[in-house]
Amino acid sequence: MSGLEQFQDRNVSQNYYRVKIEPYPKTPWEKFKRVIKRSLKPDLLIGLKITLLEMLRFNIHTIQYPKEKLPVSPRFRGIHRLLRLLESGNERCIGCGLCEKICISNCIRIDTRPDENGRKIPTEYTINFGRCIFCGYCAEVCPELAIVHGQEYEYASEQRAQFAMKEDMLTPLDKLKEQKEYPGFGAPTPAADKLIKKTPLAY
Amino acid sequence: METAFIIETIIKILVVLGLFSALAGFATYVERKVLAFMQRRLGPMHVGPYGILQVLADGIKLFTKEDFIPQGAVRPIFMIAPVITAATAFIAMAAIPMFPEFTIGSYTVRPIISDMNVGLLFVLGVMGIGLYGPLLAGMASGNKWSLLGAARTAIQFLSYEVVTGLSVLAPVMIVGSLSLIDFNNYQAGGVGNWLVWKQPIAFILFLIAGFAETNRTPFDLLEHEAEVISGYATEYSGMRWGLFFIGEYANMFTIGFLASLIFLGGFNDLWFIPGAIAILLKVFFFIFLFIWARASWPHVRPDQLMWLCWKVLMPIAVVNVVITGIVMMFF
């Protein structure tokens, strides 16, 4: 949950206050009085003071983008990643093809074959990023948390449709230690175990 | 002697032209930086250290851009209009004494191109002619926004000429001369002798009118983006647009020098600060004030602008002149 609190805090209305609007002047004399009042009030000088103080305080909010980057929300749906099992290093994908089925822009393509143990493994897993709309359905539907969305958001490329191959997305074996469990879109909620209801076996 | 005078004048002209063109470019950098800091931004950062070469990059861009003239434009007038703005802005500087006299070897240099006895009148008059630049540009462009900008130029500049003239009339009455060097010498001898203490209202009026004359933000109606795209400069690009820009910034420096010379003691020594540095500090304070006000204040509507000029500033200026005259007559 760390890092999520600031995104979930939507309670911004505590410090609202109503602006007092004086009644509009009707007679010329009232208009004249308002002009005098506004001219002699130091509003203009207060405006100058605020800008000068901001300059002297030098509280700069610029993010110099290519050099500095803001942290991305955990629920951000960036370029996909294929994860491995943490202990054995085997691919998590079981080749069920649900992502291929649910994909509304038809951009996922899987080829599978049974391996020597009789398990189904994907030989090819490609996503056409020229078509992908990053809806996150594939990550949500995946029963094994194998296909997930990463944090990568700089995917401008020279090709109109840059295909992502399996080896681009799959966690390399030597980087297995750095693979983090996916907390974002489609991942089980923190209290998922408690929410599970036992399926009655006998009907 | 005559030859030496001509050579000296030509050198002065070249120095003023080159220096103020460069300063106008540098002022754009300062403006972008100060505006950015006041809005919690960083401003230009990528070209050179802290973006200081941004001016150079902008200059290269302006010089190498296509010199584009629209089909519906009146070609000769369209081409000559930016030159009028830039030229009048620089001609106005001819009568402004920039620094105190100094000597190179045994030769005394007076840093004023032409010390005429009607210096102030000349400066205001030439700046008034500067009105023709935006006016002709807008009318020759063949564009609605340009035409509106030109109309606004005419009303704004003509109206505020009146305020400028009337506001400096009271100091002129006190000093009894139109030469800016006489103004400077009148205020010699410390801060107490500055004319701003005798004529505070004239000083404020002159500053307000200066904002309008240089087309700066509270009164930047000529080229206010939200209303008339870019006003008279809508159809301009490249170096012709750059000339308008240089003219505007040169005018800012002119107004800064004028305000310093007439009201804030000019290039007299200030405490321990030598006169040349003192006037530079004053001028840069005014430049900073222009930028500062741009960061702080919204601009006014055209009708408010006219209302302010004819119903508020001009009566105050006239009353100021009258009171100054009465005080001078009886005391």
Interface residues (C-beta under 8 A of the other chain):
Chain A: L44 G47 L48 I50 T51 L52 E54 M55 F58 N59 I60 H61 T62 Q64
Chain B: V34 F37 M38 Q39 R40 R41 L42 M45 W292 A293 A295 S296 W297
